[in-house]
Amino acid sequence: MTEHADISLKTYWVTWGILLGLTLVMLGLDQAPMARQLFVVVILAAMLVKATLIAGTFMHLRGERVGLVLMIVVGLCVMGVTLFALIVPDAFRILEMNAEGSR
């Protein structure tokens, strides 16, 4: 385990403020008139920024070795791809059922 640099209380509050601001922006974008695809891309980007801030600050990954951080990131990506692969077929099946039901 590596030694962590002391993170000040100010860092936690600033991170919390940024997370709150991003959340409010995301909520505001939900009401904005924009294309659905653009909305999804912007929301996913904001969620990625929030996840990175949380992992770096509150999980203390800023001061860790690159190997540990990569292990966590790769594990999360593999889990995400696996869940996506398992959920997408059901989503298409539900879409088909809804299309048949509306005929």
Secondary structure, DSSP 8 states (H G I E B T S, - for coil): --------HHHHHHHHHHHHHHHHHHHHHHHS---HHHHHHHHHHHHHHHHHHHHHHTT--TTS-HHHHHHHHHHHHHHHHHHHHHHHHHHHHHHHHHHHHT-
